[in-house]
């Protein structure tokens, strides 16, 4: 399969301005994400940015980058513009978060493998919840899947509700999954979902993927055993200073 990997990278950030260019163990965050993505089986990898500083930095370390507009509301929209600017047709696109410098190539390949099924429209990763802290963390969205491994719903709250069971053992009574924010799209589906207006469920939970489900699109999931570490704030960065590369 010919698959294009796109890494959206904005310079502006309310919680962490300039985040893609921050130093992590001697390399910038965006360089680390790019290098991890290049280790996967993706056909091509490109950074999609709205800032010349990021563009020039990526090009300086030998990476490929394209300038996209500043108006995009989501990484999905930025990915679609980058795909259009790439001028080379790909059947599949994988959106790799630009703030996850420890993403494993195996995780990217897991998403890609979902498209071996020709019926797959969209794909993402999930991971089994291991603790009540994880389960009740509203910043870690959870996902309910059907027997075919497709997402039924995403929520910041634990779903389903374990009736008559203490909260601290819910994760032992039922298999809960949290969502890992990497997305795969069939190219024609990516174009379609970027035309959709925000949906009621999306606005309620502040989770973009609910827009797709609410409009009848199907999201395949693959289970990863590996944790991901997103860097959303300067405090997050401090917690990974001793990470071994």
C-alpha positions in Angstrom: 0.0 0.0 0.0 1.1 3.5 -0.8 0.6 5.5 2.4 1.4 9.2 3.1 2.2 10.1 6.6 1.4 13.7 7.6 2.6 15.4 10.8 0.6 18.6 11.5 2.7 21.2 13.4 1.4 24.6 14.4 3.7 27.2 16.0 0.9 29.0 17.9 -0.4 27.2 21.0 -2.3 28.5 23.9 -0.7 26.3 26.4 2.8 25.9 24.8 3.7 28.4 22.0 6.5 27.2 19.8 6.1 23.6 21.0 7.3 21.9 17.8 10.7 23.6 18.1 11.3 22.9 21.7 14.4 20.8 22.6 14.0 17.3 23.8 17.3 15.5 24.5 19.3 17.4 21.8 16.7 17.4 19.1 13.5 19.4 18.5 10.1 17.7 19.1 9.2 17.9 15.5 12.4 16.3 14.4 11.9 13.4 16.8 8.3 12.8 15.6 9.5 12.9 12.0 12.4 10.5 12.6 10.1 8.1 14.3 7.6 8.2 11.5 10.4 7.6 8.9 11.2 4.3 10.7 7.7 3.0 9.9 6.6 1.4 6.6 5.0 4.7 5.4 5.8 5.5 1.7 6.4 9.1 2.4 6.4 11.5 5.4 5.7 15.2 5.4 5.3 17.9 8.0 2.3 20.2 7.5 2.9 23.6 9.2 1.6 27.2 9.2 4.9 28.8 10.2 8.1 29.5 8.2 10.3 28.8 11.2 9.1 25.2 11.4 9.2 24.8 7.6 12.8 25.9 7.5 13.8 23.8 10.5 12.4 20.7 9.0 14.1 21.3 5.7 17.4 22.0 7.5 17.5 18.6 9.1 16.6 17.0 5.7 12.9 16.5 6.2 10.0 17.3 3.9 7.5 20.0 4.8 4.8 22.1 3.2 3.2 25.4 4.2 -0.5 25.2 5.0 -3.0 27.9 5.9 -3.4 29.4 9.4 -7.2 29.0 9.3 -7.5 25.3 10.0 -9.6 24.3 13.0 -8.1 20.8 13.3 -5.2 18.6 12.3 -7.5 16.7 10.0 -8.2 19.8 7.9 -4.5 20.6 7.8 -3.8 17.1 6.7 -6.2 17.4 3.8 -4.6 20.6 2.5 -1.1 19.1 2.9 -2.3 16.1 0.9 -3.6 18.3 -1.9 -0.4 20.3 -1.9 1.7 17.1 -2.2 0.6 16.7 -5.8 1.2 12.9 -5.6 -1.9 10.7 -5.3 -2.0 8.4 -2.3 -4.9 6.1 -1.4 -4.3 6.4 2.3 -3.1 9.1 4.7 -2.0 8.7 8.3 -2.2 11.7 10.6 0.7 11.5 13.2 0.4 13.9 16.1 3.2 16.5 16.1 3.5 16.5 19.9 4.2 12.8 20.5 8.0 12.5 20.1 8.0 9.0 21.5 5.5 7.5 19.0 6.7 4.1 18.0 7.0 3.1 14.3 5.1 -0.1 15.2 2.1 2.0 16.2 2.0 3.8 12.9 2.2 0.4 11.1 -0.7 -0.9 13.2 -2.9 1.9 11.9 -1.7 1.2 8.3 -2.5 -2.5 8.7 -6.2 -1.6 9.3 -6.4 -0.7 5.6 -5.6 -4.2 4.5 -9.4 -4.6 4.9 -10.8 -2.8 1.8 -13.9 -1.8 3.7 -11.9 0.4 6.2 -12.8 4.1 5.9 -10.9 5.5 8.9 -8.6 3.9 11.5 -7.1 4.7 14.9 -5.4 3.1 17.9 -6.7 2.1 21.3 -5.1 0.8 24.4 -6.5 -1.2 27.4 -7.1 0.9 30.5 -5.0 -0.3 33.4 -6.0 1.8 36.4 -8.9 3.8 37.8 -6.9 7.0 37.5 -6.6 6.4 33.8 -10.2 5.5 33.4 -11.6 8.6 35.1 -9.1 11.1 33.6 -11.2 13.4 31.4 -8.1 14.3 29.4 -7.7 10.7 28.2 -10.8 9.9 25.9 -12.2 6.5 26.1 -13.6 4.4 23.3 -16.3 1.8 23.1 -15.9 -0.8 20.3 -18.2 -3.4 18.7 -17.3 -7.0 18.0 -15.8 -6.1 14.7 -13.4 -3.7 16.5 -15.0 -0.6 15.1 -15.6 2.4 17.3 -19.1 2.9 18.6 -18.5 6.0 20.7 -15.7 8.1 22.2 -16.2 9.9 25.5 -14.2 11.7 28.2 -16.2 9.8 30.7 -15.9 6.0 31.3 -18.5 4.1 29.2 -20.2 1.8 30.0 -21.3 2.6 33.5 -20.6 -0.4 35.8 -23.7 -0.6 37.9 -23.3 -1.7 41.6 -19.5 -1.8 41.3 -17.1 0.5 43.1 -15.4 3.0 40.8 -11.9 1.8 41.7 -12.5 -1.7 40.3 -14.5 -0.8 37.2 -11.4 -1.5 35.0 -11.3 -5.1 36.5 -15.0 -5.8 35.8 -15.0 -4.6 32.2 -12.4 -4.1 29.5 -12.1 -0.4 28.9 -10.0 1.2 26.2 -8.5 4.7 25.9 -8.0 6.4 22.6 -4.5 7.0 21.2 -4.7 10.0 18.9 -3.3 8.8 15.6 -5.7 8.6 12.6 -5.7 6.9 9.3 -7.9 8.0 6.4 -8.8 6.6 3.0 -8.1 9.6 0.8 -11.7 10.0 -0.5 -13.0 9.7 3.0 -10.6 12.4 4.3 -12.0 14.8 1.7 -15.6 14.0 2.7 -15.1 14.5 6.5 -13.4 17.8 6.0 -16.6 19.1 4.4 -18.7 18.2 7.5 -19.8 20.9 9.9 -19.2 20.4 13.7 -21.7 18.0 15.2 -23.7 18.1 18.4 -21.8 15.2 20.0 -18.5 16.7 18.9 -19.3 20.0 20.5 -20.5 18.3 23.7 -17.4 16.2 24.3 -14.9 18.4 22.3 -13.8 15.3 20.3 -13.6 15.7 16.6 -14.0 12.0 15.8 -17.6 12.1 17.0 -18.4 14.2 14.0 -17.5 11.3 11.8 -19.4 8.7 13.7 -22.5 11.0 14.0 -22.4 11.3 10.2 -22.3 7.5 9.6 -18.6 7.0 8.9 -16.9 3.9 10.4 -13.7 4.0 12.4 -11.7 0.8 12.6 -9.5 0.3 15.7 -6.2 -1.5 16.4 -5.0 -2.3 19.9 -1.5 -1.2 20.9 0.3 -2.3 24.0 2.6 0.7 24.0 1.9 4.0 25.9 2.2 7.3 24.1 3.5 10.5 25.8 1.9 13.7 24.4 3.6 17.0 25.2 0.8 19.6 25.7 2.4 21.9 28.2 5.9 22.9 29.5 5.1 20.8 32.6 4.7 17.7 30.4 8.1 18.4 29.0 9.7 18.4 32.4 8.3 15.0 33.1 10.2 13.4 30.1 13.6 15.0 30.7 15.0 11.6 31.8 13.5 9.7 28.9 16.0 7.3 27.3 16.3 7.7 23.5 
